[in-house]
Amino acid sequence: MPYAMDHDLAEAWLRAAAAAVEQREEELTALDGAIGDGDHGSNLRRGFTAVTELLDGLEPGLPPGTLLTRAGSTLISKVGGAAGPLYGSALRAAGSALPEPTADLTDLAAGLRAGLSQVCKLGGAQVGDKTMVDAFEPAVAALERAAFDGFTLREASALAAEAAEAGARSTVPLVARKGRASYLGPRSAGHQDPGATSTALLFAALARVAG
């Protein structure tokens, strides 16, 4: 049972995230087709495929922060639309905040809080705007509470995944206030936000590898 984020866990998380994106690509694309450009799934799959290729070529034993930072840079360079800069910047900010050679749960929560802050800075979004922040914020808050309460990484990751999934579902009735979906106005209500959905996938991937 992992108690800290080390190289192996960081790599396993990124690979699990890539597998989840590939598995759910059509769903993400369909969600984005309803209120966006219809390319969220394909863009993320292309980016995370490049991340797995990056991981295949890296030297073993790199600190987890380095893995996340390099993965983030890869997403920025490979993914079109808003997803690349947002996810890539989040991973780079999180990775830069993690200590070496391992990060405990408090460190991980702080790193992901830094990643979330970067997403909010870039996109100008907050909870309730019908974006990835609606899943990201509650997931990070769950990690922070779990760290304060002395939970294990496995327990905390499961709570974060549940919070992210609930946050993604909460976007269905919302009217989008940011991003392309905001152009639809009230017609954006009734659809789950694709960015919040993919964010929930990433936290679910963390819960799987930490379990």
Secondary structure, DSSP 8 states (H G I E B T S, - for coil): ---EE-HHHHHHHHHHHHHHHHHTHHHHHHHHHHHS-S-HHHHHHHHHHHHHHHHHHS-TT--HHHHHHHHHHHHHHH--TTHHHHHHHHHHHHHHHS-SS-EEHHHHHHHHHHHHHHHHHHH---TTSSSTHHHHHHHHHHHHHHHHTT--HHHHHHHHHHHHHHHHHTTTT----SSGGGGGGGGGTTS--HHHHHHHHHHHHHHHHH-
